[in-house]
Amino acid sequence: MELHAYCLMPNHFHLLLDITRKNSLSKFMQWVMTSHVGYYHKKKKLRTYLAR
C-alpha cells in the first residue's frame, strides 16, 4: 500500500492510497484507527472506549 496524500479534518480524515494487495486496505484502516484510539487515550488519560 502506498499513501500518496492525506487531509486531516476536525472530525474525520481523507486518504489517497494505492492498494497493491488484496485485503490490505482493511488491515491498514484497522491499524490506523487502532493507533489513533490508543494515542488519543494515552494523551487524554482515558480508560473508556472512544469509538461507538
C-alpha positions in Angstrom: 0.0 0.0 0.0 1.3 3.4 -0.9 0.0 6.6 0.7 0.1 9.5 -1.8 -1.7 12.2 0.2 -3.8 12.8 3.3 -6.0 15.5 4.7 -6.9 15.8 8.4 -10.2 17.4 9.2 -11.7 18.3 12.6 -13.8 15.2 12.7 -12.5 12.8 10.0 -9.7 12.3 7.5 -9.2 11.6 3.8 -6.5 9.3 2.4 -5.3 8.9 -1.2 -3.9 5.3 -1.4 -2.6 3.0 -4.0 -3.8 -0.5 -2.9 -1.4 -3.2 -4.1 -2.6 -6.3 -2.3 -6.0 -7.9 -1.7 -7.3 -7.2 1.8 -4.6 -4.7 2.6 -7.0 -1.8 2.8 -9.0 -3.3 5.7 -5.8 -4.2 7.6 -4.3 -0.7 7.1 -7.5 1.0 8.2 -7.7 -1.2 11.3 -4.1 -0.3 12.1 -4.8 3.5 11.5 -7.9 3.5 13.7 -6.4 1.4 16.5 -3.3 3.5 16.6 -5.3 6.7 16.7 -7.5 5.5 19.5 -4.5 4.3 21.5 -2.8 7.7 21.1 -5.9 9.6 22.0 -6.5 7.6 25.1 -2.9 8.0 26.2 -2.9 11.7 25.6 -6.2 12.3 27.3 -5.5 9.7 30.1 -8.8 7.9 29.3 -9.8 4.4 30.1 -13.1 4.2 28.2 -13.9 3.4 24.6 -13.6 6.2 22.1 -15.4 4.6 19.2 -19.1 3.8 19.3 
